[in-house]
Amino acid sequence: MLETEKIVLPSGIECEIQELTAEAERVLTNKADVKSGQWINKFIAKALVKINGKAAPQNQGELVNMLLDMKTGDRNYLLLRIRMQSYGDEMIFNYECPKCHKTSGYKLNLREMLDNGELKIYPYREDVPIVIETRDGIAEIDYTTGRSEQWLASLKEIDTIHLAIAACKSFNGKAPEYKDFCKLKTRDISKIRMAYSQLKGGLDPQIELNCYECDNSYKIMLQQVPDFFTPLTTLDNIGL
């Protein structure tokens, strides 16, 4: 019998999650899903039991659509709690310093980091979308969702224009297009990016690490650590 746990996402959505089975790890090895960005939805779907008191949809397409509509900050928090529920609070891993390229070993307690604020959770703003007037029209800035994440993950290369588009709910009442944003003045693109930077909400998965070799301090995303999803797979010669 799989253990379950009830949690509340930063937006107030109530979820019940169950510990993962080995089948969930197979999602991480599906190259097509990784390339398209679908892996994260299928991974979360393996753990979701209930959403707001109702059983999670059995239809895979319906459940994935529900997850795609979730705000990124909620999805980050959901991933973290699924990881903690399935593998425990402790996270032991190696990571290479981007400055000296030496590898250090780290041991984190994710629950303690949540409790002491090292992993930050921001309240969602209610005055969204934010309306930005540009010389070429009106841009509506809103929180990114799973759909934004999946679109970015599907791109071969991502530039600052793609990031600005991901932050836009609409441009002149329509879905924003790359060709239109390429024509925007740089100051207008900057206004859009600045507006989105103010939309902090949900879990921020950034953590700060200190290199034990050169004492460099740098930030990474939890999801960038391979052992976040499949613990104890990259711990050769770990030096804690």
N, C-alpha and C positions, 0 to 999 in steps of 0.2 A: 504494500500500500504506500503510495507516494505521499509525503508530507506536504501540507498546504499552509499558506500564510496569507492573511489579509493585510493589504497596504492601501494607503491613500496617496495618490499622485499629487504633485504640487498644485495642479489646477483644481483639485478636489474630487477627481474621478476615483471611485473605489474599485479596487481590483483584488481578486484572489488568485494567487499564483501557486504552482506546484513545482517541486524540485524536478530538475531535468533528468532525462535518461540519456544513455549513450547515443541514442538515435539523434538527439539534438546536435551533437557534435558533427554528425555527417553533413548537416546543413553548411557548416563552415568550410567543407572541402568541395562543395559544388561550384566549379569554376564559373558556370553560366550565371548562377545566382549571385555570386560575389561580384562579377562584372556588371550585372544589371542593378545591383544594390538591393535585390530582393532578399538576400540572406538574412538581414536583420529582422524583417517582418516574419519570416518563417521560423527564425530562432525564438522570437518573443512568443509566437503562436504556440510553440511547443509547451510553454509554461503557463499560459493564461487559462484559468478555469472559469472565472466569472468577471463581469464588468458591470459596475453599479448594481450588484445583486442579481443580475441575470446571467445565465450560463453563456459562456463565449460561443459564438456561432460555430456550428460544426462544419458549415460550408467554408472551405479554405479561402475562396475568393472574397466572400462577405467579410470574413475576419481580417484578411489582409487590407481590404478597403478601410475598415474601421481603424486599423493601426496606422495606415497612411495618413489619415485625417488627424491623428494625434499630434500635438505640438512637440517639437524637438526636445524641449526641456523635460516634458513628461516621459518621452521615450528614453531619454538618458537615465532618468531616475528608475524607470521600470527595468531597464537592462541591469542597472547596478543592483537592485533588490533581487532580481532573478539570479544574478551571479552569487550574491551573498547567501541566498536561500539554498542554492544548489551545491556550492563549493565551500561555504563558510566565510567568516569575516576577514580572515587573514589572506593576504595576497603577497606571495614571495616571487620575485622575478629578477632577471638581469636586464640592464638597459645600457646602450652605448651612448656615451656623452657626445653631443654634436660638435664640441670644441676640440677635445683631445682624442676622441674616438677610442677611449678606453672603456671597458665594460665594468660596471659596478653592480653589486647585488643589493636588493632592497627588500624590506619586509614592512608591509603596511597593514594596519587594521582599519578596514573600510568603515565599520560601524563607529569607531572612535573618531574617525575623520569627519563623519556626518555629524556626530554629536558636538564636536568642538569647532565646527565651521570651516575646517580645512577643505572639505567638499561643500561648496556653497550652493544653497537653494534660494532662488529669488522669487518673490511673488510676481504673478502675472499682472500687467497693467490692464486696466479696463478701457482706457481711452484709445483703443485700436480699432481699425487701422489708422495710422498717422498719415495725414494728407500732406504731400509735398508738391509745391508748385514749381515746375521747371519751365524753361522757355519754350519747350515743345509740348507741354501738356501736364496732366496731373498724375502723380504716382501715389499709390496707396501702399504704405509699408505695413507689414504685419509679421507676426511670428512665423518662423519657418515650421514646416510640418514634415511628416515622413515623405510626402510627395516631393518636397524640395530636396530632401536628402537623396532620394532615389534618382531624381533627375541629375543632380550633381555627380553622383556615383557612376552614372552611365556615360559621362563625358570622358573622352580620351585626355583632354587637357582642360584645365580650369583657369580662367583669368579673372581679374577684378570685375569685369562686366558680367560674367556669369554669376558672381556672388551678389552683385547688385540686383540682378534679375530674380534670384532666389528669394531676396528680401521683399520683392514687390508682389502684392496680391493682384494688382491690376495697374495698367498704364493707359490713361484715357479710356477707362471703362472696359478694356480688353486685356487678355493675357499678354504680358510683356514679351517682346520678341528681341532677339539678339541684334538684328539689323537696325532696329529702331534705337536701341541703347547705344550702339556704336556711333550714332549721330549726335548723341547728347553732349552738351558742353561738359568739360571736365568738372567745373564747379557744381553742376547739377548732379553728376554721378557722386561727387563727394558729399553733397547734401543727402542723397539717398543712403549712402553708407553710414553717414553720421547718425541719421535718424534710426537706422536699424541697430547701431551699436548701443542705443539707449533702451532697446527692447530686451532687457535681460529678464528671463523667466524660467522657472523650473531648475533642474540640476545643471550646474556648470561642471562638466567632467574633467576640467583642467586640474592638474596637480603639479606641484613644484618639486623638483628633485635636485639634490646637490651631488655633484660628481666627487667621489672619494679620492680620485687621482689628481685632478687639477683644481678642485674646489669651485668649479663653474656651477652656477645656478641656472636652471632652465625649466620650462614648462612643457608638459606633454598632456595628451588626452588619454584617459584611462583605456579607451578602446584601441589605442595604438599599441598596447602591451599584449603580445600574444597570449601570455598566461592569464589575462583577464578572462578569456573565454575557455581556454583549455589549460588549466593549471598543471604545473609540473611537466611541461613539455620542452622547456628551454633552459633548464637550470644546471647545465653542465658547468662545473668549476665555479659555482656561485660563491662570491666572496662577501658575505655579510660582516 
